[in-house]
Amino acid sequence: MPEFSERDCLYMSQALRVALNGVYTASPNPCVGCIIVAENKVIGEGWHAAAGKAHAEINALKMAGDKAKGASAYVTLEPCSHEGRTGPCSKAFIKAGITSVITAMQDPFDEVSGKGIEEMRAAGIKVKVGLFEEEARKINRGYLSRIERNRPFVRLKVAASMDGATAMKSGESEWITGIEARRDVQKLRASSDAILTGVGTILDDNPLMNLRDTSYTDKQPLRIILDSYLRTPEDAKIFRSEGSTTIFCLEDKDRSKYNNKTVSIIKVAEKNKKVDLFAVLNSLANKGINNLLVEAGSNISGSFLDENLIDELVIYQSPHIMGSEIRTMFNTPKWKKLGDRQFLDIHDTRVVGKDIRITACPIIK
């Protein structure tokens, strides 16, 4: 592991903060921040805002101007070396006369994957890798999940009472949590490329499943419905709002009823008489989906849990008790013993309005 100074840590911390400016807009590209330093002063700062727009390094170089010659750069992800929709950043550093580059991590994307580092080193630039790699990976956990695992990062959100109820047995569920918690969910949707639900939720609640607070981004997430036999009504609200919808099914003979909708139908393999969740996630990764938010009923939520497909669980728990005639968070009929339970690593607990938000990661059994 290369040695890094306190100043290196300071500047990389700043680059990581700058990278977060793209958290709602950069996808399917990664969030990247870049700081350019000369004589212990920041002379350039940039981040990647959206696909097709200038990369963080180019924006930082533009701000630095001629002062970039002989300067050092701190980048949260390896500079690209290939010709994509924008030019290679490694060549831009070389042309600008940057003499030192510290990057938090190597980019695992096949067209980069160390090539940018090699190119800069071959040109005489001193390159160090690995400063705050864990923090950099966290910022881009969705992008890295898609590239390294061929599936999106899966975050599952649940709203429940103190006794774990998500609805009454009748399906009544408006509202379990308060308005502050529901507003907080908008942040989750804004940072997600797609929102997934099941046909049961469509039939029970007829939700829009859209981003209503467009102060974060004006881009609507792709809406995903798991619907084995295409029971989603043609006039469902989910088709009325801006954006596109994809339905994953087992049988598509009735697909023509959606011809006038902004919807695509994808037939996938069956697993245990249900849509194969692995096939769904692989398909979404191929569509460039980095971050998937699951907002579904207990059957789909239980399937994601049972198949170890939840990367992060966000539970909004409201201070009331709903009694015995309820629906629970997860339907897991195969879990018969206490030893089947799922342990969680709780990362954060905080009050949102009158509710409690718990953020946790399942511990793989």
N, C-alpha and C positions, 0 to 999 in steps of 0.2 A: 504494500500500500504506500503510495507516495506521501511525502510529508507536506502538510499544508499549514500556513501561518494563520495567526489570528485575523490578519487583514483579508486573507483568502476566504476565511469563514464568513467574515462580515460582508464581503462583496457577493459571495454565493448566496447568502441569506437574502440579500436584496434582490438578486436575480430570481430566486424562488418566489418571493412576494410579487415581483413584476409578472411572472408567468401566470399567476392566478387571474390576471385581467382577462385571460382568454377562456376561463373555465366554462362560460355559458355559450361561447361562440366558436371556439377553435375546431371542434370535432367535425369530421373524423380525424383531423390532424391532431397531434399532441399539443398540449399547452407548453410553451417554451418562453423563457425569459433570458435576456442577455444584458450584461453590464460591461461597459468598456471603461478602463481605468488608465490614467496617465498621471504620473507624479503624485500618486495617492489621492487623486481626485476623479470622481465619476464624470466622464465627458460624453458618455453615450448610454442610452437606455432604450430597450425595445422589447416588445412581446409579439407573439403571433396572434392576430385577431381572428382570422377565418381562413378557410381553405381558399386558395387562389390569390390571397393577399400576401404582402411581403412577410418574410420570416422575421423572427425576433432579431437575428444577427444583422439583417439588412437594415431594419429600422434603427438599431443601435448605431450602426456605422454611419447612417445618414445623419443622425444627430451629432456624432463625433466629428464628422467632416475630415479635414486634413490632419486634425490632431490625432487621428487613429494610428498614424505611422509611429511605430515603436511602442504602442500601447499594449495592454493586456486585456483579454476578454474572459468573462465568466459566463458560461452558458449552462443551462439546466439539462440540456440533452445534446448529444453529439451533433455538430453541424453536418448538414446533409452534403453529399458529394455528387448527387445525380441531377440530371436535367428533368425536372417535373414541370409543374405549372409555373414555378419560379426557378430562378437560377441557383446553382450550388453555392451554399454559404461558405464551404471550405475554401473555394476559389476566391470568394469575396474577401475573406480574411487575408488570404495571401496577397491579393492585389492591393489591399489597403495598407499593407505593411505591419499587420499585427505580429508581434514577436512572441507572445505567450498566450496560451489558451488553457483554461481549466474548465473541464466539463464534468457535470455531476455523474453522468453515466453514458455508456455506449448505447446507441439506438439499435434495437434488435431487428428493425425493419430490414429485409433482405437487401434492398438497394442501397442501404447505408452500412449498417453492421460493421463498423470499424474502418470503413473505407475513407470516411472524412478525416478521421484521426491519422491514418496512414498518409494521406495526401498532404496534410498540414505538416506532419513531421518530415516528410520527404522534402518539403520546401524550406525547412530550417526553423519552423515554429516549434517552440517548446510546448508540449502538450502533456497535461496531467489529467487523470481520470479517477473519479470515485468520491469526490467531495460531496457529502450530504446525499449520497445515492438513495438511501432509504426514503428521505423526504421527497426527492425528485420522482421516485417510483410512485409514491402515494398520490402526487398531483396527477400523474398520468396512468393511474391504475386501470382505467377503462381501455385506453389505447394499448397498453402493454398486455392486458388480458386478451384483446383481439389478436394481437400480433403473435404472442407466445403460446396462447391456449386455443386459438381459433374460436373464441366465444367472447361475448361481452362480459364486463363486470356486472354482476347481478345484485341489485339492491332491492330487497323486498320490504314494503311498507305496510304496516298494520295499524288500524285504529281500534282500540278495545277499551272495555270497562275495566275496573279494578279486578273483577272476577273473570277476566279473559274473554268476555263476550264481544263479538263483532257485529251481531245483529240478533233480533228476536227470531224465533223459529219461523215466524211468518215472513221473514225477510226485511222487516222494518229496521232501518239503520240510520235514518236522518234525524238528529246528528249524534254520533257517539262522542265526538270531541268538540271543543269550542272553536270559535272563529280564528283565534290566534294560531292554533295548531293547523287548521286548514290552510291558512295563509302560508305557514311554514312549509307545507307540502308543495306549494308552488315553486319553492327553491329546488326541491328534489326533482320536480318535473322539468324545470328550466335547465338543470344540469344533466338531463337524461336525453339520449338520442331517440329512445323509444319507450313507450309505456305499454305493458302487457296486462291483459285481463282475460277472463273466460266468458263464454257465451252465457253461463249462469248469471254472472254479474250484469251482463247486457239485458237479459230477460227480467231480472229482479229490479234493477235500479235504473236502467236506460241512461247511463252516464254519458257526458260529452267526452270525458277522458282527455281534455285539452289543457293547454297552458293558458290560464286566464290573466295572470299578471305578466304582461309583456314588457315590464320595465327591465327584466333580466336579459331577454332576447326576443326578437320578433319571429324567431324560427319555431314552428310547432313540432313537437316530437312526433315521430311515426307512431301510430296507434296499432297495437297488435292484439288480435283476438284469437284465442284457441277455441275452435268450434269444429269438432270432428265431423258433424253432418250438416253444416251450413244452416243452422237454425236461427242465425242472427236475422232479425226482420229487416227488410229493405228500407224501412222508414226509421230505423234506429237513430237516435240523436248523434251517435258517434260519427255518422256520415255527414252531418250537417255543418260541422265546424271546419274551419280552414285546416288544410293538411291532408295527409294520406293515411289510409288504413290497409293493413295486410291481415288476411285471415289464413291461419294454418289449419288444415283439415285432413281427414282420412278419406272422405268421399266427396267428390266435387261435381257430381252430376247436376246439381242445381246452381252452378256458378253463374249461369246466364242472368239470374235475377238481379245481379249486382252490376250489370253492364253499364248502367248510367251513373255509377258512383266512382269516386276516386279511390278505388279499392283493387287490390291484387289478391288472387287466391293461389295459395301454394299447398299442394298436396304432399304430405310427408309420410314417413314410415310410421307404423303402429308399434306401440310398446305397451303391453298390458291393457290392450283395448282402448288406449288413449293415444293422443298425439305424442310422438317421441320428443321429449324436451331437449335432448341432445341435438337432434336434427334441427329443431327450431333455432337453438342458439348458434349452431354452425351456419345456418342460413342467414341469420342476422349479422354474424361476423362478416360474411361474404358481401353483405350490403353496406359494410362500413360502420356498423353500429358498435360504438365503444361502451356505452353505459346504458343498461336496461333497468327500468324501474318496474317492478311487479306490484300491481294493485289488484288483487284478485280475491276470490272467495277461498274458503277453507280447503276445498279439494285441490285446486291448483297450487295454493300456498303449501299445502301438505306434501304434494308431489315434489315441488322444488326442494323442500326441506329433506324429504326422505331420500332423494337422489343426490344429496350434498351439492346442490347447485346454487345455494345462497352464499354470496360473498359478504354481504352486509345486511343486517336486519335493523330496521328502524320501527320502533313501536311507540305510538302515541297512546298513552294510557290515561284515561279520564277518571276523576274521583267520584265514581258512582258504581253501584252494584245492580246488575240486571237480572239476577236470579237464575232459575233453573231452565226456563223455556227459551233457550238461546242457541245461537250458532257460535262455535268456537273458532279460534285463530287458525288451527291446523287440523285437517282430517288425516290421520295416520293410522289406518286400520291394522297395519301389520305390527304396530308397537303394542305388545301385550304385557311386557314386564318393565319394572322400574329401570332395569339396565338398558332399555331401548331409548331412554330419554336423551335429549340433545343438550349438551352443555354449551354455554355461551361465554365468550370473552367480552365483557362490557367495556367499551371504550369511552363512553360519555353518557352522562345523565344530567338533564337540565329541565327546568320548568319553562313551559311555553304557555303563557296565559294561565289557566287553571289546570292544565294538563301536564303530564310528565313525558318527555321524549327520551327514550332509551335507544342508544346506538350500540350495536353489538355485532360480533362476528361468531358464527357457529364454529365450534372446535371440531375438526374432522374426527369422526369416530374411528 
